[in-house]
Amino acid sequence: MPNLATKIGGKKFMWDKGDYSTKEEALEKMAQYEKNGFETECVEENGEYLVYTRKLVTEIVLEEGGQIL
């Protein structure tokens, strides 16, 4: 089983739990994630392609009366 999390270029990425049999499949999935603001990386492991993603929190929205601790 692949690692759920891995560091690539000093950044933590999470596995999307998909196994893609071709690089093209993985690239299509990566494009979907990137459209939604994720950074992506593709890793080949045992003939399968794994997609790892990460997304930084850029904004915190609080409900009225909420507070950051």
DASUL-V214313 format. One record per helix or strand. SS is the DSSP state (@ for helix, = for strand). FROM is the first residue (numbers start at 0). TO is the last residue. If there is no record, write none. Layout:
ss & from & to
SS & FROM & TO
SS & FROM & TO
This chain:
ss & from & to
= & 4 & 7
= & 10 & 14
= & 19 & 19
@ & 22 & 34
= & 38 & 44
= & 47 & 53
